[in-house]
Amino acid sequence: MEPPLTTAPDDFDYERALQGCARGERQALQDIYRQDSRHLLGVALRIVRQRQQAEDVVHDAFMAIWTQAASFDARRGSGRGWIYSVVRNLALNAVRNGAREVSVDEETAEALDAQHSLEAHAQIADAFDLRVSLGKLNDCLARLEPARRNCILYAYVDGCSHGEIAERTQTPLGTVKAWIKRSMGSLRECMA
């Protein structure tokens, strides 16, 4: 693959790239890869803590982005946030699955598959509640000052450390920490 582009995240049209993926345009997926693969690997690595596993997560994430791009809805969030959430969720699943990995016989595996199917069916009922909560979270985030909202998004969407956020925003580290702490309190109150 070619080296990552130097395009700033604000200049890259993630929504258009995701629409291209949904139409089956391989170049759109390659553009996303060149734009963010390095950062996505960093997000995965922070969660799984092993480079090979992080690389596997990013590979799986790009497969999911390719196959699920049509499910992206710009009304529910940014394209970049959606992409990063795919990576973050797969990395968290990898950690959870690694902690629970046990070999079982075929009969037990079939029983577990049946149980997972029932759980997935139950989660469909929760999907509406999740969409309502995400909409409320979006409203609560919109109430924050832009600088504070950006700090929250850098921390919890991009997976940046407080030091990295301070560098990105050209803000003192102590201020970033205080903004994140206060903003999380405001979000908790708003979501209650």
C-alpha positions, -999 to +999 in steps of 0.1 A: +000+000+000+010+036-005+021+057+025-006+076+044-018+109+030-009+141+047-045+154+044-058+168+076-088+149+090-109+181+085-100+182+047-107+145+040-143+137+031-150+106+051-187+106+043-180+106+005-154+078+009-179+057+029-205+063+002-180+051-024-173+020-003-211+014-002-211+016-040-182-009-042-155+016-052-122+001-041-104+034-044-126+048-017-115+021+007-079+027-003-083+064+003-096+057+039-067+033+044-041+058+033-057+086+053-062+068+086-046+033+088-017+046+109-041+063+134-065+033+135-036+010+142-027+033+171-063+031+185-063-007+182-028-010+197-039+011+228-067-014+234-053-048+225-016-040+235-001-065+210+009-052+175+000-084+156-034-085+172-039-048+165-030-053+129-055-081+127-081-058+143-074-031+117-076-056+089-110-069+102-121-033+106-114-025+069-133-056+059-162-044+081-160-009+067-161-023+031-190-046+038-210-023+062-204+011+047-240+013+034-252+012+071-234+045+078-259+073+085-245+108+085-274+120+106-262+099+135-226+110+134-195+118+114-179+093+090-146+095+108-163+088+141-181+058+125-148+044+111-130+048+145-159+032+164-157+002+141-120-002+150-126+004+187-155-020+189-135-048+171-105-042+194-126-043+225-143-075+212-108-090+206-098-082+242-130-097+256-128-128+234-091-133+242-100-132+279-127-158+275-111-181+249-116-217+258-115-248+235-148-267+235-162-298+217-185-295+187-217-301+207-208-273+231-199-250+203-233-255+187-250-248+220-230-216+224-239-206+188-276-211+196-272-191+228-254-163+209-282-162+184-308-158+211-288-130+227-284-113+193-322-115+188-327-099+223-302-071+213-323-062+183-350-050+208-323-029+225-313-013+191-341+013+193-331+022+228-295+026+217-304+049+188-324+071+212-294+072+236-270+080+208-293+108+197-294+122+232-256+119+235-253+139+203-276+166+217-256+166+249-223+169+231-237+198+210-243+217+242-206+216+251-182+244+241-165+234+208-130+232+224-143+210+253-163+188+229-132+183+207-113+172+238-139+146+246-140+134+210-102+132+207-101+112+240-131+088+235-134+086+197-098+089+185-083+073+216-058+101+222-040+105+255-044+138+274-009+148+262-018+141+226-049+162+230-029+191+245-006+190+215-035+188+190-054+217+206-024+238+216-038+239+251-020+233+284-022+198+297-039+208+330-066+227+311-073+196+289-076+174+319-099+198+336-121+203+305-124+165+300-133+160+337-159+188+337-173+179+303-178+142+314-197+155+344-219+177+322-225+148+298-235+125+328-260+151+340-274+157+305-278+120+299-295+113+332 
